[in-house]
Amino acid sequence: MASYEAFLSQQMAQQIKPVTGLESARDQLRVLDAIPYQEQARLLLEAVQDYQKLKDGYWNMVVSYKNQDLQSLYYVVREVSMGMKDYEKLLLTDRNRRWMPAIETMARQQASFFAVGAAHLPGENGLINLLRRRGYKVEPVVE
């Protein structure tokens, strides 16, 4: 199964639509660099040692996403994803807030489609709530 990212990238290329990132690869690496290397190593080792838990968590997240069950998705992200609970602010909340000005600017300029990792959607500080608080109408796109 191809990733959603690969599928969406292929669709945009076929439709000759521009694709812009909300952050650069360098920005993403800076976020990861904020997690101490010893902690990164511990989380990686934990993921390798309990790969089945990680795999099950991923598929639970996919099912929750497809079912548009944001509460379940939020639970899976926080409670099942290894290390996410400890770094939710760094990995999700702070980034969501940094993305908001770019999202608003792009949305004002033209009709836009934003694709982000599923973990960025739910929760009080998720993109859906942040956008709704600013008056945007946010609806799921379903096949």
N, CA, C and O of each residue as an XYZ file, in Angstrom:
572
protein
N       0.842     -1.180      0.000
C       0.000      0.000      0.000
C       0.886      1.242      0.000
O       1.781      1.377      0.835
N       0.637      2.129     -0.923
C       1.377      3.387     -0.970
C       0.875      4.305      0.142
O      -0.268      4.197      0.585
N       1.727      5.189      0.575
C       1.329      6.130      1.616
C       0.345      7.144      1.049
O       0.268      7.352     -0.162
N      -0.403      7.767      1.947
C      -1.301      8.840      1.518
C      -0.495      9.963      0.882
O      -0.920     10.566     -0.104
N       0.669     10.238      1.454
C       1.521     11.300      0.917
C       1.910     11.004     -0.529
O       1.843     11.885     -1.386
N       2.318      9.763     -0.801
C       2.696      9.386     -2.165
C       1.499      9.489     -3.101
O       1.621      9.978     -4.224
N       0.343      9.028     -2.636
C      -0.872      9.092     -3.450
C      -1.231     10.544     -3.783
O      -1.504     10.871     -4.938
N      -1.229     11.407     -2.769
C      -1.584     12.811     -2.992
C      -0.564     13.508     -3.889
O      -0.938     14.309     -4.745
N       0.708     13.210     -3.699
C       1.751     13.798     -4.552
C       1.543     13.394     -6.003
O       1.691     14.214     -6.910
N       1.203     12.137     -6.218
C       0.947     11.646     -7.573
C      -0.267     12.352     -8.182
O      -0.241     12.744     -9.348
N      -1.319     12.510     -7.394
C      -2.527     13.192     -7.874
C      -2.229     14.637     -8.265
O      -2.695     15.113     -9.301
N      -1.465     15.323     -7.449
C      -1.133     16.724     -7.738
C      -0.269     16.827     -8.989
O      -0.446     17.744     -9.792
N       0.657     15.899     -9.159
C       1.512     15.908    -10.347
C       0.679     15.668    -11.606
O       0.899     16.318    -12.629
N      -0.272     14.741    -11.535
C      -1.132     14.459    -12.685
C      -2.006     15.654    -13.040
O      -2.296     15.889    -14.213
N      -2.420     16.402    -12.038
C      -3.283     17.564    -12.270
C      -2.476     18.847    -12.470
O      -3.040     19.929    -12.633
N      -1.166     18.713    -12.456
C      -0.249     19.842    -12.602
C      -0.607     20.953    -11.605
O      -0.765     22.117    -11.973
N      -0.727     20.563    -10.359
C      -1.032     21.497     -9.273
C       0.249     21.761     -8.487
O       1.051     20.851     -8.277
N       0.440     22.993     -8.057
C       1.633     23.277     -7.249
C       1.526     22.635     -5.868
O       0.442     22.553     -5.291
N       2.647     22.190     -5.356
C       2.717     21.600     -4.021
C       3.715     22.423     -3.212
O       4.861     22.608     -3.619
N       3.265     22.907     -2.071
C       4.100     23.732     -1.203
C       4.079     23.138      0.190
O       3.041     22.662      0.648
N       5.201     23.162      0.859
C       5.262     22.652      2.220
C       4.961     23.732      3.242
O       5.226     24.912      3.012
N       4.409     23.320      4.365
C       4.165     24.248      5.470
C       5.434     24.462      6.287
O       5.539     25.417      7.056
N       6.387     23.568      6.109
C       7.690     23.713      6.752
C       8.715     23.000      5.887
O       8.376     22.113      5.104
N       9.943     23.390      6.035
C      11.017     22.782      5.250
C      11.533     21.522      5.947
O      11.226     21.269      7.112
N      12.310     20.752      5.221
C      12.948     19.578      5.824
C      13.859     20.023      6.972
O      13.963     19.340      7.991
N      14.504     21.154      6.800
C      15.371     21.697      7.858
C      14.551     22.005      9.113
O      14.990     21.736     10.231
N      13.353     22.573      8.917
C      12.468     22.853     10.055
C      12.102     21.558     10.782
O      12.095     21.507     12.011
N      11.802     20.525     10.015
C      11.439     19.240     10.612
C      12.600     18.665     11.417
O      12.408     18.132     12.510
N      13.797     18.778     10.867
C      14.972     18.265     11.579
C      15.244     19.058     12.856
O      15.678     18.493     13.860
N      14.990     20.361     12.817
C      15.163     21.178     14.030
C      14.232     20.699     15.143
O      14.612     20.663     16.314
N      13.020     20.335     14.763
C      12.068     19.830     15.756
C      12.618     18.555     16.381
O      12.615     18.401     17.602
N      13.084     17.653     15.543
C      13.628     16.397     16.067
C      14.889     16.630     16.891
O      15.123     15.942     17.885
N      15.697     17.599     16.477
C      16.915     17.906     17.234
C      16.615     18.426     18.634
O      17.474     18.371     19.513
N      15.412     18.927     18.845
C      15.036     19.425     20.170
C      14.799     18.279     21.158
O      14.754     18.495     22.369
N      14.651     17.070     20.635
C      14.518     15.893     21.500
C      15.931     15.381     21.766
O      16.671     15.108     20.821
N      16.315     15.249     23.023
C      17.675     14.779     23.321
C      17.983     13.454     22.607
O      17.131     12.570     22.519
N      19.208     13.339     22.105
C      19.588     12.154     21.338
C      19.425     10.870     22.140
O      19.049      9.836     21.588
N      19.700     10.928     23.418
C      19.533      9.740     24.257
C      18.062      9.314     24.274
O      17.755      8.122     24.254
N      17.165     10.288     24.312
C      15.732      9.994     24.291
C      15.315      9.460     22.922
O      14.500      8.541     22.838
N      15.865     10.026     21.854
C      15.566      9.519     20.512
C      15.998      8.063     20.388
O      15.274      7.237     19.833
N      17.179      7.757     20.908
C      17.691      6.383     20.862
C      16.784      5.450     21.659
O      16.493      4.337     21.222
N      16.338      5.908     22.830
C      15.451      5.093     23.661
C      14.134      4.814     22.929
O      13.646      3.684     22.930
N      13.567      5.846     22.309
C      12.300      5.679     21.588
C      12.461      4.758     20.382
O      11.584      3.943     20.095
N      13.576      4.888     19.683
C      13.839      4.020     18.538
C      13.992      2.569     18.983
O      13.442      1.662     18.359
N      14.734      2.354     20.052
C      14.914      1.004     20.587
C      13.572      0.424     21.027
O      13.280     -0.744     20.770
N      12.765      1.237     21.686
C      11.432      0.807     22.120
C      10.578      0.412     20.913
O       9.853     -0.582     20.958
N      10.667      1.187     19.845
C       9.894      0.888     18.635
C      10.341     -0.428     18.011
O       9.512     -1.215     17.554
N      11.640     -0.666     17.989
C      12.171     -1.902     17.413
C      11.794     -3.099     18.283
O      11.404     -4.149     17.775
N      11.915     -2.929     19.595
C      11.627     -4.030     20.510
C      10.144     -4.372     20.561
O       9.781     -5.526     20.784
N       9.296     -3.387     20.358
C       7.854     -3.630     20.409
C       7.221     -3.195     19.090
O       6.270     -2.414     19.058
N       7.779     -3.727     18.009
C       7.337     -3.352     16.664
C       5.855     -3.630     16.458
O       5.165     -2.849     15.803
N       5.361     -4.727     17.004
C       3.947     -5.069     16.817
C       3.041     -3.994     17.411
O       2.020     -3.648     16.819
N       3.406     -3.470     18.569
C       2.617     -2.395     19.187
C       2.609     -1.164     18.285
O       1.572     -0.529     18.095
N       3.765     -0.837     17.736
C       3.875      0.309     16.832
C       3.030      0.089     15.579
O       2.313      0.987     15.138
N       3.119     -1.104     15.016
C       2.358     -1.450     13.813
C       0.857     -1.411     14.097
O       0.091     -0.856     13.309
N       0.438     -1.997     15.217
C      -0.984     -1.976     15.590
C      -1.467     -0.548     15.794
O      -2.568     -0.193     15.374
N      -0.646      0.267     16.439
C      -0.999      1.668     16.654
C      -1.178      2.406     15.343
O      -2.099      3.208     15.192
N      -0.290      2.130     14.391
C      -0.399      2.761     13.076
C      -1.721      2.389     12.411
O      -2.435      3.259     11.911
N      -2.045      1.101     12.405
C      -3.280      0.675     11.737
C      -4.516      1.180     12.474
O      -5.528      1.486     11.844
N      -4.446      1.269     13.797
C      -5.561      1.862     14.550
C      -5.742      3.331     14.172
O      -6.865      3.828     14.091
N      -4.628      4.012     13.946
C      -4.698      5.410     13.530
C      -5.322      5.516     12.137
O      -6.151      6.394     11.897
N      -4.934      4.637     11.226
C      -5.494      4.642      9.871
C      -7.003      4.395      9.915
O      -7.768      5.088      9.244
N      -7.426      3.409     10.706
C      -8.858      3.096     10.815
C      -9.618      4.282     11.404
O     -10.682      4.648     10.906
N      -9.076      4.878     12.457
C      -9.728      6.042     13.071
C      -9.833      7.184     12.069
O     -10.862      7.856     11.990
N      -8.772      7.399     11.309
C      -8.761      8.461     10.297
C      -9.823      8.198      9.229
O     -10.607      9.086      8.894
N      -9.842      6.984      8.701
C     -10.813      6.646      7.651
C     -12.247      6.737      8.153
O     -13.153      7.083      7.396
N     -12.452      6.426      9.430
C     -13.791      6.502     10.022
C     -14.138      7.916     10.495
O     -15.222      8.152     11.029
N     -13.214      8.845     10.293
C     -13.381     10.234     10.728
C     -13.690     10.319     12.220
O     -14.457     11.174     12.661
N     -13.087      9.428     12.978
C     -13.278      9.367     14.426
C     -12.117     10.101     15.094
O     -11.111      9.495     15.463
N     -12.275     11.413     15.242
C     -11.185     12.237     15.749
C     -10.830     11.930     17.198
O      -9.664     12.019     17.580
N     -11.820     11.570     18.006
C     -11.521     11.240     19.402
C     -10.647      9.999     19.487
O      -9.678      9.962     20.246
N     -10.992      8.993     18.713
C     -10.194      7.772     18.694
C      -8.804      8.050     18.127
O      -7.803      7.542     18.632
N      -8.755      8.855     17.084
C      -7.473      9.216     16.476
C      -6.581      9.918     17.499
O      -5.396      9.609     17.620
N      -7.157     10.852     18.223
C      -6.397     11.582     19.240
C      -5.890     10.631     20.323
O      -4.745     10.742     20.762
N      -6.737      9.702     20.752
C      -6.331      8.724     21.758
C      -5.158      7.885     21.244
O      -4.161      7.697     21.941
N      -5.294      7.390     20.025
C      -4.241      6.539     19.465
C      -2.929      7.316     19.377
O      -1.871      6.799     19.737
N      -3.000      8.548     18.903
C      -1.787      9.364     18.768
C      -1.130      9.585     20.127
O       0.083      9.424     20.264
N      -1.914      9.949     21.117
C      -1.354     10.285     22.437
C      -0.951      9.059     23.244
O       0.111      9.048     23.866
N      -1.780      8.038     23.240
C      -1.581      6.928     24.163
C      -0.835      5.743     23.563
O      -0.161      5.006     24.283
N      -0.948      5.557     22.275
C      -0.360      4.368     21.665
C       0.949      4.686     20.954
O       1.879      3.880     20.976
N       1.027      5.852     20.325
C       2.246      6.218     19.603
C       3.381      6.408     20.591
O       3.285      7.205     21.524
N       4.425      5.687     20.381
C       5.547      5.702     21.310
C       6.183      7.084     21.383
O       6.636      7.623     20.373
N       6.213      7.647     22.574
C       6.870      8.920     22.798
C       6.042     10.146     22.479
O       6.430     11.255     22.845
N       4.911      9.983     21.806
C       4.141     11.146     21.380
C       3.598     11.931     22.569
O       3.605     13.162     22.562
N       3.137     11.227     23.570
C       2.535     11.905     24.715
C       3.529     12.874     25.361
O       3.157     13.977     25.761
N       4.784     12.459     25.457
C       5.810     13.296     26.078
C       6.218     14.478     25.206
O       6.702     15.488     25.719
N       6.030     14.364     23.905
C       6.505     15.398     22.983
C       5.388     15.984     22.125
O       5.645     16.537     21.056
N       4.162     15.861     22.591
C       3.022     16.376     21.826
C       3.160     17.874     21.542
O       2.907     18.319     20.422
N       3.553     18.639     22.537
C       3.681     20.089     22.348
C       4.723     20.395     21.274
O       4.476     21.202     20.378
N       5.863     19.765     21.363
C       6.951     19.998     20.418
C       6.605     19.516     19.011
O       6.804     20.237     18.034
N       6.085     18.290     18.917
C       5.864     17.667     17.611
C       4.567     18.099     16.929
O       4.480     18.100     15.701
N       3.563     18.464     17.722
C       2.265     18.790     17.128
C       1.816     20.221     17.417
O       1.681     21.030     16.498
N       1.587     20.530     18.684
C       0.997     21.823     19.049
C       1.799     23.004     18.517
O       1.245     23.881     17.854
N       3.093     23.033     18.801
C       3.919     24.164     18.364
C       3.952     24.277     16.844
O       3.875     25.377     16.297
N       4.065     23.156     16.175
C       4.117     23.175     14.711
C       2.780     23.613     14.131
O       2.746     24.403     13.187
N       1.676     23.110     14.686
C       0.356     23.530     14.200
C       0.216     25.045     14.284
O      -0.258     25.687     13.346
N       0.626     25.601     15.397
C       0.513     27.061     15.574
C       1.430     27.816     14.616
O       1.067     28.882     14.119
N       2.602     27.273     14.360
C       3.505     27.925     13.390
C       2.932     27.861     11.978
O       3.165     28.763     11.174
N       2.192     26.810     11.674
C       1.642     26.646     10.329
C       0.448     27.549     10.060
O       0.173     27.884      8.908
N      -0.257     27.942     11.100
C      -1.510     28.679     10.907
C      -1.368     29.934     10.037
O      -2.192     30.118      9.142
N      -0.384     30.801     10.241
C      -0.283     31.979      9.366
C      -0.113     31.599      7.893
O      -0.707     32.231      7.020
N       0.688     30.577      7.613
C       0.887     30.148      6.221
C      -0.404     29.575      5.645
O      -0.752     29.851      4.497
N      -1.106     28.786      6.434
C      -2.374     28.213      5.971
C      -3.363     29.332      5.659
O      -4.018     29.320      4.617
N      -3.467     30.294      6.565
C      -4.414     31.396      6.345
C      -4.035     32.228      5.123
O      -4.907     32.622      4.349
N      -2.761     32.493      4.946
C      -2.314     33.271      3.786
C      -2.635     32.537      2.491
O      -3.184     33.127      1.560
N      -2.297     31.260      2.429
C      -2.555     30.482      1.211
C      -4.049     30.368      0.935
O      -4.482     30.475     -0.213
N      -4.832     30.152      1.980
C      -6.281     29.994      1.806
C      -6.922     31.285      1.305
O      -7.892     31.242      0.549
N      -6.389     32.431      1.720
C      -6.923     33.718      1.247
C      -6.561     33.970     -0.213
O      -7.321     34.613     -0.938
N      -5.415     33.473     -0.647
C      -4.935     33.732     -2.003
C      -5.672     32.920     -3.059
O      -5.920     33.405     -4.163
N      -6.022     31.686     -2.717
C      -6.686     30.814     -3.689
C      -7.273     29.604     -2.982
O      -6.914     29.297     -1.845
N      -8.178     28.924     -3.666
C      -8.723     27.684     -3.122
C      -7.550     26.740     -2.884
O      -6.689     26.576     -3.749
N      -7.521     26.128     -1.720
C      -6.361     25.327     -1.343
C      -6.782     24.002     -0.727
O      -7.855     23.878     -0.137
N      -5.923     23.034     -0.879
C      -6.077     21.729     -0.243
C      -4.835     21.533      0.611
O      -3.715     21.617      0.107
N      -5.024     21.272      1.899
C      -3.900     21.080      2.811
C      -3.875     19.633      3.271
O      -4.870     19.112      3.776
N      -2.747     18.998      3.096
C      -2.568     17.626      3.563
C      -1.495     17.641      4.643
O      -0.373     18.097      4.422
N      -1.859     17.138      5.803
C      -0.923     17.061      6.926
C      -1.037     15.671      7.533
O      -1.986     14.937      7.257
N      -0.082     15.326      8.343
C      -0.166     14.053      9.046
C      -1.410     14.018      9.921
O      -1.794     15.027     10.512
N      -2.029     12.862      9.999
C      -3.288     12.706     10.739
C      -3.180     13.170     12.184
O      -4.156     13.665     12.748
N      -2.020     13.019     12.785
C      -1.847     13.401     14.188
C      -2.012     14.905     14.404
O      -2.259     15.347     15.525
N      -1.876     15.689     13.337
C      -2.011     17.145     13.455
C      -3.469     17.607     13.463
O      -3.733     18.783     13.710
N      -4.404     16.723     13.202
C      -5.806     17.125     13.067
C      -6.587     17.212     14.373
O      -7.215     18.242     14.619
N      -6.581     16.184     15.226
C      -7.479     16.195     16.389
C      -6.914     16.942     17.590
O      -5.764     17.382     17.603
N      -7.766     17.065     18.588
C      -7.354     17.654     19.857
C      -7.638     19.142     19.917
O      -7.902     19.788     18.904
N      -7.577     19.664     21.119
C      -7.845     21.085     21.336
C      -6.902     21.964     20.520
O      -7.308     23.011     20.015
N      -5.646     21.542     20.391
C      -4.657     22.311     19.641
C      -4.388     21.737     18.258
O      -3.388     22.065     17.620
N      -5.302     20.867     17.797
C      -5.186     20.312     16.457
C      -5.594     21.348     15.420
O      -6.275     22.324     15.732
N      -5.173     21.125     14.198
C      -5.457     22.093     13.138
C      -6.947     22.310     12.911
O      -7.367     23.424     12.597
N      -7.743     21.273     13.062
C      -9.186     21.441     12.847
C      -9.740     22.469     13.827
O     -10.446     23.393     13.423
N      -9.428     22.317     15.104
C      -9.927     23.276     16.101
C      -9.316     24.658     15.922
O     -10.014     25.663     16.062
N      -8.033     24.724     15.618
C      -7.399     26.028     15.417
C      -8.060     26.780     14.263
O      -8.305     27.982     14.360
N      -8.342     26.078     13.185
C      -8.993     26.717     12.035
C     -10.429     27.120     12.359
O     -10.862     28.218     12.013
N     -11.148     26.251     13.007
C     -12.542     26.572     13.355
C     -12.611     27.770     14.298
O     -13.499     28.613     14.168
N     -11.682     27.848     15.240
C     -11.656     28.995     16.159
C     -11.435     30.305     15.415
O     -11.852     31.367     15.878
N     -10.786     30.228     14.276
C     -10.541     31.436     13.479
C     -11.632     31.669     12.440
O     -11.512     32.540     11.578
N     -12.695     30.878     12.535
C     -13.849     31.111     11.675
C     -13.880     30.332     10.372
O     -14.756     30.570      9.540
N     -12.957     29.417     10.174
C     -12.946     28.634      8.940
C     -13.905     27.461      9.050
O     -14.103     26.893     10.124
N     -14.490     27.116      7.926
C     -15.332     25.934      7.844
C     -14.425     24.783      7.414
O     -13.834     24.821      6.335
N     -14.320     23.776      8.251
C     -13.433     22.647      7.983
C     -14.294     21.408      7.801
O     -15.063     21.031      8.684
N     -14.150     20.783      6.640
C     -14.934     19.589      6.335
C     -14.015     18.494      5.816
O     -13.010     18.779      5.164
N     -14.356     17.247      6.103
C     -13.543     16.150      5.566
C     -13.768     15.989      4.064
O     -14.853     16.256      3.548
N     -12.737     15.556      3.394
C     -12.843     15.205      1.984
C     -12.872     13.688      1.944
O     -11.925     13.031      2.377
N     -13.950     13.135      1.429
C     -14.086     11.685      1.386
C     -14.142     11.223     -0.058
O     -14.563     11.953     -0.954
N     -13.705      9.987     -0.255
C     -13.690      9.419     -1.610
C     -15.086      9.117     -2.081
O     -15.271      8.634     -3.198
